Amino acid sequence: MPMNALNSTSGRLGGGRVLLLFLLFLLALYELVTAGFTAFAIICILPIGVIFAITSFKQRMFTFWLLCIVNYFIQLKDLTLPIPMSLPNEMLELLLIALAIIDVSELKLERTLNVMFACLMAWSAYCTIEVLNDTCNLGVDIGGWYTSARMMAFQLVYAFLVFTLYITTPKLLTKYLIFWGVLALFAVFWVWKQQTIGFTNAENQWIQTRGRTTHILQGGSLIRYFSIYSDAANYGIGIASTAIAFIIFGITSKIKKYKYFFLITGIACLWGMFPSGTRTATACLGAGFMAYIFLSKSAKIAVPFSIFFGLSFFILAFTNIGNGNSQIRRMRSAFDPNDASKNVRKINQTAMKRYMNEAPWGIGMHIGYGNVPANNKYAFMSTVPPDSEYVFIWIHTGEIGLTVFLITTAIMLIGACWIVLFRINSPSLRGIGAGMCCAFVSQQLGGYGNQVLMQFPNCLVFYGGLSIVYVLPHIEKEWIAYEAEILAKEEERKRLKKEKREKSRTRGLLGWI
């Protein structure tokens, strides 16, 4: 091509870019005047979004790690966004899924065709049918329905697909566990910082307003800390489930450097659970470890675990040991049948049953606190606090929806446990699968007591973790080779250190002679 023609082409391209940016700038100004700052901000960040999408084609795993970070920090009180809080997570998940589909050469689609995917699709199908639910006679609200459906069902499918399509090798699995551990350690550090240094301005403002009745208790003598999570219950149950997973990873890992890291992370998370003052977290911890007694297939593990948790339960339920600590006193109240908070929940649920008997499909997924008139039959159901993820699902999708959710969840969990018990031979890989299953059990029990299942970061972490269990049989051969290689390197380093020590001793002996 002649030089003048090339210069002409470059000039046209450059001019086109300038014109496009100018038109985008005019559109942003128009949106600022007509629709406000939010629309203006979205238009302004479009070029950044395009650049990010292009970069993601080359660095897909960077996008995956970014999703993990965003998922953990999206609830940070000091973080304010001009868009819905769940949107960054959803955009990154959809981008990752799209990138995986586009790159057909590396797409491992057969790994997605399993029991968990079928169960999630069944639950999503039911939630899709719920768009037609007009129990409250308010008409069909597709926008409101989609907002609820993507949080209650679609994000579970996204989490499954992302983890199934991107955790494809032993090396990536190990990196993910370490990455997750580092994020969990930061959450524990942040709760320590809240205790010893204090809250940030945004955190203090939240706890003194919206969080005051639930997070400042006993006349101000007990503060429930929430770290970087939305609230103390979400944090306490999430970090307890994380502690279960990492302690099991540590117990079963053969590689020393990973074993120490996992155990330190698990113990730190165990400590971090108590400042939350979340009573349900204690039961979640016990349930997770009791599940491991079943999955371990080892009397050496089952017997000491049973003794330890039996003793712990006895101390909390039948003694006053540790009552000098306000957090332990609150944890102990979980075993008190006369606890006032429990009784309030029972009274609320008894009142709910009278309404729900006439609403087998629920009051509708699009029904919220502000869109049911006071004279509507179901106005009470739209305002009463559910205090539990299962109760929330029951209210909005009815007895039928709750049954579908419980059955599909049970099938997913049983399928994952079956894989751990009968399809994985490597003890360390079985430990990873067992840790994920036990953490999922813990989280589900947390969903019975608090509204935590679909919250950030728990949903992606624990539903994604269960998805990984279904991937493990596909990578077991690679895992065994990967583990053997690392163990061989550890042995070689140990041998070289031993030789170095022996040579040093020999030289010292010769010098003395």
C-alpha positions in Angstrom: 0.0 0.0 0.0 1.4 3.5 -0.9 2.5 5.6 2.1 0.0 8.4 1.3 -2.8 5.9 1.2 -1.7 4.4 4.5 -1.6 7.8 6.1 -5.0 8.6 4.7 -6.4 5.3 6.2 -4.8 6.0 9.6 -6.2 9.5 9.6 -9.7 8.3 8.9 -9.4 5.7 11.7 -8.1 8.4 14.1 -10.9 10.8 13.1 -13.5 8.0 13.6 -12.2 7.4 17.1 -12.4 11.1 17.9 -15.9 11.4 16.5 -17.1 8.3 18.4 -15.7 9.7 21.7 -17.2 13.1 21.0 -20.6 11.5 20.4 -20.3 9.5 23.5 -19.4 12.7 25.5 -22.6 14.4 24.1 -24.7 11.3 25.0 -23.2 11.5 28.6 -24.1 15.2 28.9 -27.6 14.5 27.6 -28.1 11.7 30.2 -26.8 13.9 32.9 -29.4 16.6 32.1 -32.3 14.2 31.5 -31.7 11.1 33.7 -29.3 12.2 36.4 -25.9 11.3 37.6 -26.3 7.5 37.5 -27.0 7.3 33.8 -24.2 9.9 33.2 -21.7 7.7 35.2 -22.7 4.5 33.3 -22.1 6.2 29.9 -18.7 7.6 31.1 -17.5 4.2 32.1 -18.5 2.5 28.9 -15.1 3.0 27.2 -13.4 1.5 30.3 -15.8 -1.4 30.1 -15.0 -2.0 26.4 -11.2 -1.9 27.1 -11.7 -4.3 30.0 -13.8 -6.7 27.8 -11.1 -6.7 25.2 -8.4 -7.3 27.8 -10.4 -10.2 29.2 -10.2 -12.1 26.0 -6.5 -12.4 26.5 -6.4 -12.7 30.3 -9.5 -14.8 31.2 -8.1 -16.0 34.5 -7.4 -12.4 35.6 -11.1 -11.8 35.2 -11.9 -14.8 37.3 -9.6 -13.6 40.1 -11.2 -10.2 39.8 -14.6 -11.8 40.3 -13.4 -13.5 43.5 -12.1 -10.1 44.8 -15.2 -8.1 43.9 -17.4 -10.8 45.4 -15.7 -10.5 48.7 -15.5 -6.7 48.9 -18.8 -5.6 47.3 -20.4 -5.3 50.7 -17.7 -3.1 52.2 -19.5 -0.2 53.9 -17.0 2.3 52.6 -17.8 1.3 49.0 -20.6 3.1 47.2 -21.6 2.4 43.6 -24.0 4.3 41.3 -25.3 0.9 40.1 -27.0 -2.0 42.0 -24.6 -3.8 44.3 -25.1 -7.2 42.6 -24.4 -5.9 39.1 -20.6 -6.1 39.1 -20.7 -9.7 40.2 -23.3 -10.6 37.6 -21.5 -8.7 34.8 -18.2 -10.5 35.5 -19.9 -13.9 35.7 -21.7 -13.4 32.4 -18.5 -12.1 30.8 -16.5 -15.2 32.0 -19.2 -17.5 30.7 -19.3 -15.7 27.4 -15.5 -15.9 27.1 -15.5 -19.6 27.8 -18.2 -20.2 25.2 -16.3 -18.1 22.6 -13.1 -20.0 23.2 -14.5 -23.4 22.0 -11.1 -25.0 21.8 -10.7 -25.0 25.6 -14.4 -25.3 26.5 -15.0 -28.4 28.7 -18.7 -28.5 28.3 -19.1 -32.1 29.2 -18.1 -31.3 32.8 -21.2 -29.1 33.2 -23.6 -32.0 32.4 -24.1 -33.4 35.9 -26.6 -33.7 38.7 -25.9 -30.3 40.2 -26.5 -28.5 36.9 -29.8 -30.4 36.4 -31.0 -29.4 39.9 -30.0 -25.8 39.4 -31.9 -25.7 36.1 -35.0 -27.2 37.7 -34.9 -24.6 40.5 -34.4 -21.8 37.9 -37.3 -23.2 35.8 -39.6 -23.0 38.8 -38.5 -19.4 39.5 -39.1 -18.6 35.9 -42.7 -19.9 36.1 -43.1 -17.6 39.2 -43.2 -14.6 36.8 -46.9 -15.4 36.3 -47.6 -15.5 40.1 -50.1 -12.8 40.9 -51.3 -13.9 44.3 -51.4 -10.3 45.6 -53.5 -9.1 42.5 -50.9 -6.4 41.7 -50.3 -7.5 38.1 -47.2 -9.1 36.5 -44.0 -7.1 37.2 -41.2 -8.6 34.9 -38.6 -6.2 36.2 -39.3 -6.9 39.8 -39.5 -10.6 39.1 -36.1 -10.7 37.3 -34.4 -8.8 40.2 -35.5 -11.5 42.6 -35.0 -14.4 40.2 -31.4 -13.6 39.4 -30.6 -13.4 43.2 -32.5 -16.5 44.2 -31.8 -18.8 41.2 -29.8 -17.4 38.3 -26.7 -16.4 40.3 -26.5 -20.0 41.5 -26.3 -21.2 37.8 -23.7 -18.5 37.1 -21.6 -19.6 40.0 -21.8 -23.2 38.9 -20.8 -22.5 35.3 -17.9 -20.2 36.2 -16.3 -22.6 38.6 -16.9 -25.6 36.4 -15.5 -23.9 33.3 -12.5 -22.2 35.0 -11.2 -24.6 37.7 -9.9 -27.1 35.2 -6.5 -28.2 36.5 -4.8 -29.1 39.8 -2.7 -26.0 39.7 -5.7 -23.7 39.2 -7.5 -25.5 42.0 -4.6 -25.0 44.4 -4.3 -21.3 43.4 -8.0 -20.8 44.0 -7.9 -22.4 47.5 -4.9 -20.1 48.4 -6.7 -17.1 46.9 -9.8 -17.9 48.9 -7.7 -18.4 52.0 -6.0 -15.0 51.6 -9.4 -13.3 51.2 -10.8 -15.1 54.3 -7.7 -14.1 56.3 -8.3 -10.5 55.3 -11.9 -10.7 56.5 -10.6 -12.0 59.9 -7.9 -9.3 60.0 -10.6 -6.7 59.4 -12.8 -7.9 62.2 -9.7 -7.8 64.5 -9.1 -4.2 63.2 -12.8 -3.3 64.0 -12.3 -4.7 67.6 -9.0 -3.1 68.4 -8.7 0.0 66.3 -12.3 0.8 65.6 -14.8 1.2 62.7 -14.4 3.4 59.7 -16.7 6.4 59.4 -19.0 4.5 57.0 -19.1 1.4 59.3 -19.8 3.5 62.4 -22.6 5.3 60.6 -24.2 2.0 59.6 -23.9 0.4 63.0 -25.4 3.5 64.7 -28.4 3.6 62.4 -29.6 0.5 60.4 -27.5 -1.9 62.4 -28.0 -0.5 65.8 -30.9 -2.8 67.0 -29.1 -6.0 65.9 -25.4 -5.2 66.4 -25.3 -3.2 69.7 -26.7 -5.4 72.4 -26.9 -5.7 76.2 -26.9 -1.9 76.7 -23.9 -1.4 74.5 -21.7 -3.9 76.3 -21.8 -6.3 73.4 -20.9 -5.3 69.8 -21.5 -7.8 67.0 -18.7 -7.3 64.5 -19.3 -7.8 60.8 -15.9 -7.4 59.0 -16.3 -6.7 55.3 -19.6 -8.5 55.1 -23.1 -7.1 55.0 -23.9 -7.9 58.7 -22.7 -10.0 61.6 -24.9 -13.0 60.9 -23.7 -13.2 57.3 -20.1 -12.9 58.4 -20.3 -15.3 61.4 -21.9 -18.1 59.4 -19.7 -17.5 56.3 -16.5 -17.5 58.2 -17.5 -20.5 60.3 -18.2 -22.5 57.1 -14.8 -21.3 55.7 -13.1 -22.5 58.9 -14.6 -25.9 58.4 -13.4 -26.1 54.9 -9.8 -25.0 55.6 -9.3 -27.2 58.7 -10.4 -30.2 56.6 -8.1 -29.1 53.8 -5.2 -28.8 56.3 -5.8 -32.2 57.9 -5.9 -34.1 54.6 -3.2 -32.2 52.6 0.1 -34.1 52.1 2.1 -31.0 51.0 3.5 -29.3 54.1 3.5 -25.7 52.9 -0.2 -26.0 51.9 -1.1 -28.0 55.1 0.3 -25.2 57.3 -1.4 -22.5 55.3 -4.8 -24.2 55.3 -4.6 -25.0 59.1 -3.5 -21.4 60.0 -6.4 -20.1 57.8 -8.9 -22.4 59.4 -7.9 -21.7 62.9 -7.9 -17.9 62.2 -11.4 -18.2 60.8 -12.5 -20.2 63.8 -11.3 -17.4 66.1 -12.9 -14.8 63.7 -16.3 -16.4 64.1 -16.7 -15.4 67.8 -16.6 -11.6 67.4 -19.7 -11.8 65.2 -21.8 -12.9 68.2 -23.8 -15.0 65.7 -25.4 -17.9 67.7 -26.3 -19.9 64.6 -22.6 -20.0 63.6 -21.9 -22.4 66.5 -24.5 -24.9 65.3 -23.2 -24.5 61.7 -19.6 -25.3 62.9 -20.8 -28.4 64.6 -22.9 -29.6 61.7 -20.1 -29.1 59.2 -17.6 -31.1 61.3 -20.2 -33.8 62.1 -20.7 -34.2 58.3 -16.9 -34.7 58.0 -17.1 -37.6 60.5 -19.3 -39.3 57.9 -17.3 -38.3 54.8 -13.8 -39.1 56.3 -14.3 -42.8 56.2 -11.7 -43.0 58.9 -12.1 -44.1 62.5 -8.9 -42.2 63.4 -10.6 -38.9 62.4 -14.2 -39.8 63.4 -13.4 -40.8 67.1 -11.4 -37.6 68.1 -13.8 -35.3 66.2 -16.8 -36.9 67.9 -15.2 -36.6 71.3 -14.2 -33.0 70.7 -17.5 -31.8 69.5 -19.5 -33.8 72.0 -17.4 -32.1 74.7 -17.8 -28.7 73.1 -21.6 -29.1 72.9 -21.8 -30.3 76.6 -19.7 -27.2 77.7 -21.9 -24.8 75.8 -25.3 -26.4 76.6 -24.9 -27.6 80.1 -22.2 -25.5 81.8 -21.3 -21.9 82.5 -17.6 -22.2 81.5 -16.5 -19.0 79.6 -19.5 -17.0 80.7 -17.2 -14.1 81.5 -16.8 -13.5 77.8 -19.9 -11.7 76.3 -19.5 -13.3 72.9 -19.4 -16.8 74.4 -22.5 -16.0 76.5 -24.3 -15.0 73.3 -23.2 -18.2 71.5 -24.4 -20.2 74.5 -27.9 -18.7 74.1 -28.3 -20.7 70.9 -28.9 -23.7 73.2 -31.4 -22.0 75.4 -35.0 -23.1 74.5 -36.4 -20.0 76.3 -34.3 -17.5 74.3 -36.5 -14.4 73.6 -35.2 -14.0 70.0 -36.1 -17.5 69.1 -39.6 -17.1 70.5 -40.2 -13.9 68.5 -39.3 -15.9 65.3 -41.7 -18.7 66.2 -44.5 -16.2 66.8 -43.8 -14.5 63.4 -43.7 -17.9 61.6 -47.0 -19.0 63.2 -48.6 -15.8 61.9 -47.1 -16.4 58.5 -48.6 -19.9 58.2 -52.1 -18.5 58.4 -51.5 -16.5 55.2 -49.3 -19.0 53.4 -52.0 -21.7 53.7 -53.9 -19.8 51.0 -50.8 -19.0 48.9 -49.1 -22.4 47.9 -47.2 -20.6 45.2 -46.1 -17.8 47.5 -46.9 -14.1 47.4 -44.7 -13.6 44.3 -41.0 -13.1 43.7 -41.5 -9.5 42.7 -43.3 -8.5 45.9 -41.2 -6.3 48.2 -41.4 -4.0 51.2 -42.7 -1.0 49.3 -45.1 -2.3 46.6 -48.0 -3.9 48.5 -50.8 -1.5 49.6 -51.7 -1.5 53.3 -55.2 -2.7 52.5 -53.9 -5.8 50.6 -54.5 -9.2 52.2 -50.8 -10.0 52.0 -49.4 -6.6 53.2 -48.2 -8.2 56.4 -46.3 -10.9 54.5 -44.4 -8.3 52.5 -43.2 -6.5 55.6 -42.5 -9.2 58.2 -38.8 -9.9 58.6 -38.2 -13.5 57.3 -35.0 -14.0 59.5 -34.2 -17.0 57.5 -33.3 -17.8 53.8 -35.7 -20.8 53.9 -38.5 -18.6 55.3 -37.8 -16.0 52.6 -38.1 -18.6 49.9 -41.3 -20.0 51.4 -42.9 -16.5 51.6 -42.1 -15.6 48.0 -42.4 -19.0 46.2 -44.7 -20.8 48.5 -44.7 -24.3 50.0 -44.3 -25.7 46.4 -41.2 -23.5 45.8 -39.6 -24.3 49.2 -40.1 -28.0 48.5 -38.5 -27.7 45.1 -35.6 -25.8 46.6 -35.0 -28.3 49.4 -35.3 -31.4 47.1 -32.8 -30.0 44.5 -30.4 -28.8 47.2 -30.5 -32.3 48.9 -29.9 -34.0 45.6 -26.9 -31.7 44.8 -25.4 -32.3 48.2 -25.9 -36.1 48.1 -24.4 -36.2 44.6 -21.3 -34.3 45.8 -21.0 -36.6 48.9 -21.3 -39.7 46.6 -18.4 -38.4 44.6 -16.3 -37.8 47.7 -17.1 -41.3 49.1 -16.9 -43.4 46.0 -15.4 -41.7 43.0 -12.2 -40.1 44.4 -9.3 -42.3 45.4 -6.6 -39.6 46.3 -6.9 -38.9 50.1 -5.9 -35.3 49.7 -8.3 -34.6 46.8 -11.0 -36.4 48.7 -10.2 -34.0 51.6 -10.8 -31.0 49.3 -14.1 -32.4 48.2 -15.1 -33.2 51.8 -14.2 -29.7 52.9 -16.4 -28.2 50.2 -19.3 -30.5 51.1 -19.1 -29.9 54.8 -18.9 -26.1 54.3 -22.0 -26.4 52.1 -23.8 -28.3 54.9 -22.8 -25.6 57.4 -24.0 -22.9 55.1 -27.4 -24.6 54.5 -27.9 -24.8 58.2 -27.1 -21.2 58.4 -29.8 -20.5 55.8 -32.3 -22.2 58.2 -31.4 -19.7 60.9 -30.5 -16.5 59.0 -30.9 -15.0 55.6 -27.3 -15.7 54.3 -27.4 -18.3 51.5 -27.8 -15.8 48.6 -25.7 -13.0 50.2 -22.2 -11.9 49.1 -19.7 -13.5 49.3 -21.3 -16.7 50.5 -23.3 -17.6 47.4 -20.4 -17.7 45.0 -18.0 -19.2 47.5 -20.1 -22.1 48.7 -22.2 -22.9 45.6 -19.0 -22.5 43.6 -17.2 -24.8 46.0 -19.8 -27.5 45.6 -19.4 -27.1 41.8 -15.7 -27.9 42.3 -16.5 -31.3 43.9 -18.2 -32.3 40.6 -15.0 -31.4 38.7 -12.6 -33.4 41.0 -13.0 -36.8 39.3 -12.1 -35.2 35.9 -8.7 -33.9 37.3 -7.8 -36.7 39.7 -5.1 -38.3 37.5 -3.5 -34.8 36.9 -3.8 -34.1 40.6 -1.9 -37.3 41.6 0.9 -36.4 39.2 0.9 -32.8 40.3 1.0 -33.7 44.0 3.8 -36.3 43.4 5.9 -33.7 41.6 5.6 -31.2 44.5 6.3 -33.9 47.1 9.4 -35.0 45.1 10.7 -31.5 45.2 10.1 -31.2 48.9 12.0 -34.5 49.5 14.8 -33.2 47.3 15.1 -30.0 49.3 15.0 -32.0 52.5 17.8 -34.2 51.2 20.0 -31.3 50.1 19.5 -29.6 53.5 20.5 -32.8 55.3 23.6 -33.2 53.1 24.5 -29.6 53.8 24.2 -30.1 57.6 26.3 -33.3 57.4 29.0 -31.6 55.4 29.0 -28.7 57.9 29.4 -31.1 60.8 32.2 -33.0 59.0 34.1 -29.7 58.4 33.6 -28.7 62.0 34.9 -32.1 63.3 38.0 -32.0 61.0 38.7 -28.4 62.1 38.5 -29.5 65.8 40.8 -32.4 65.1 
